[in-house]
Amino acid sequence: MGSTSVTEMLGGWERGARALALLDAARERGYLTFLSEPRTAEEVAEFAGYSAGEVLDALVAQGIAVRVDGKYQLEGQLAGALSAGAPVDFAAQIERAALLARQVGDVVRTGASAVTAGESVVIARSVALTPNDAARGVVTQILDAVPEMRDAITDGHLLDVGSGVGGFVLTTASLLPGLRATSLELVPEVAAVAVERAKALGVTDRVDIRAMDARDFEALTPYDAVFWAQPFFPEQTRAATLAMIRRSLRPGGILLIQQLDAEPTDDDARAAFTLPRLVARAQGLPFARTLDELVAEIEAAGFALVRTLDIDLGRIALLRRPEESREG
Ligand SMILES: C[S@@+](CC[C@H](N)C(=O)[O-])C[C@H]1O[C@@H](n2cnc3c(N)ncnc32)[C@H](O)[C@@H]1O
C-alpha cells in the first residue's frame, strides 16, 4: 500500500464493509425486489414502514439504485443480474458475500468456520445455475465444448456428485429429455431445495435426488458419466468419493470436473484471494487447487485424463474410467 496512511487504509476497509452491509440488508429487507420497478419515496416509505429517504440516498450514492424523474429504481445492471431470467441467483451471491465476511471473523477468532444447514443452502444457491433459458444457454456451451459428455448423457445415466440445489443437473435435464440422473447431496436442507426445483421443472421422474453422503452411495446400474462438484469436498472425503465414482462408472465412462477458484496473478487480487482461502482451508476444502493438481489427484484414483479445456466459465478436466479395469 506504499505511503497510504493507516487512516486511509481503514477508510478503504470501512467503505467496502459498509457498502456490503447496506446491499445485503437491502436484499434481506426486500428493497432489491421492491425497487425492480420505479417507486416514489412515499411508496418506498410505505413498503419499509419508516421514512426511507436516507436509505434511498445511500442506495443511490452506492450505485445500487438510481433516481430518475423523481422515482427510485435499481441500477440497470443490478436489475438485470437480479431478474428472474438471469442464469445465476445474484441475490444469493450477495448473501454469500456477507456470509464470507462473517466467516473470516469466525476463523480469526476461533481457527474454524462451522457452516449451518441454512448457510449451506446460501452457498449452494450462490453457485448454482437457475434452470431457465439463460442457464440452458450456459449448459449448451459446456456440452458444445465437451461433446463426449453430451454423447454420454443424451440418452444415458448421469451421476451428479455434490448436487447442491441442482443447478447443473436440473438445467441439463430440462435440456435433454432422454437424460436420467441420480444426484447426491450431503445436507438434507440443500437437497430439499433441489427436490422443490425438480418438481417445479417436472423432472422428478428422471432426476432422483438423494440426501446422503456420496461416499456411501452404491450404484445399482453403471453410470455413463459423473459430474463431481469437487471444490466443495473436504480433503478427508475426496479419496473415498473418487473410489465411489470409479465403482459407479461403467468402464469407459466419463468424469467431468471444474476448477472453480484459481490463484490470481495480480497483487491486489491475490491479496483479496487470501480471505476466501482462509475460510475454505479452515473448512478443510482444497481451495484453488490447480487443474494439474486436480488431474493428478484423480489419476491417482484410477482415472485416465482425456483432456483439459478452458471455456468462458472456467477450466474443466475430462477423465475416463479406463476400459480395462482390474477391479470392480
Ligand atoms: C455447492 S454444490 C455445487 C454445485 C452444484 N453441483 C450445482 O450444479 O449447482 C456442492 C455440494 O456438495 C455437497 N457435498 C460436500 N461433500 C459431500 C459429500 N460427502 N456427499 C454429498 N454431497 C457433498 C455440499 O453440501 C454442497 O452442497
PDBQT file of the ligand as one rigid body, heavy atoms in Angstrom, charges set to zero:
ROOT
HETATM    1  C1  LIG A 401     -22.482 -26.164  -3.752  1.00  0.00    +0.000 C 
HETATM    2  S1  LIG A 401     -22.795 -27.626  -4.612  1.00  0.00    +0.000 S 
HETATM    3  C2  LIG A 401     -22.034 -27.463  -6.181  1.00  0.00    +0.000 C 
HETATM    4  C3  LIG A 401     -22.857 -27.014  -7.315  1.00  0.00    +0.000 C 
HETATM    5  C4  LIG A 401     -23.839 -27.974  -7.892  1.00  0.00    +0.000 C 
HETATM    6  N1  LIG A 401     -23.227 -29.161  -8.450  1.00  0.00    +0.000 N 
HETATM    7  C5  LIG A 401     -24.691 -27.283  -8.942  1.00  0.00    +0.000 C 
HETATM    8  O1  LIG A 401     -24.731 -27.740 -10.083  1.00  0.00    +0.000 OA
HETATM    9  O2  LIG A 401     -25.328 -26.293  -8.601  1.00  0.00    +0.000 OA
HETATM   10  C6  LIG A 401     -21.700 -28.794  -3.843  1.00  0.00    +0.000 C 
HETATM   11  C7  LIG A 401     -22.380 -29.594  -2.780  1.00  0.00    +0.000 C 
HETATM   12  O3  LIG A 401     -21.573 -30.722  -2.455  1.00  0.00    +0.000 OA
HETATM   13  C8  LIG A 401     -22.053 -31.143  -1.202  1.00  0.00    +0.000 C 
HETATM   14  N2  LIG A 401     -21.156 -32.146  -0.595  1.00  0.00    +0.000 N 
HETATM   15  C9  LIG A 401     -19.968 -31.949   0.012  1.00  0.00    +0.000 A 
HETATM   16  N3  LIG A 401     -19.498 -33.132   0.481  1.00  0.00    +0.000 NA
HETATM   17  C10 LIG A 401     -20.412 -34.082   0.149  1.00  0.00    +0.000 A 
HETATM   18  C11 LIG A 401     -20.500 -35.484   0.359  1.00  0.00    +0.000 A 
HETATM   19  N4  LIG A 401     -19.560 -36.156   1.009  1.00  0.00    +0.000 N 
HETATM   20  N5  LIG A 401     -21.576 -36.132  -0.146  1.00  0.00    +0.000 NA
HETATM   21  C12 LIG A 401     -22.549 -35.474  -0.815  1.00  0.00    +0.000 A 
HETATM   22  N6  LIG A 401     -22.512 -34.138  -1.029  1.00  0.00    +0.000 NA
HETATM   23  C13 LIG A 401     -21.469 -33.446  -0.551  1.00  0.00    +0.000 A 
HETATM   24  C14 LIG A 401     -22.156 -29.851  -0.408  1.00  0.00    +0.000 C 
HETATM   25  O4  LIG A 401     -23.069 -29.985   0.653  1.00  0.00    +0.000 OA
HETATM   26  C15 LIG A 401     -22.604 -28.861  -1.490  1.00  0.00    +0.000 C 
HETATM   27  O5  LIG A 401     -23.972 -28.523  -1.372  1.00  0.00    +0.000 OA
ENDROOT
TORSDOF 0
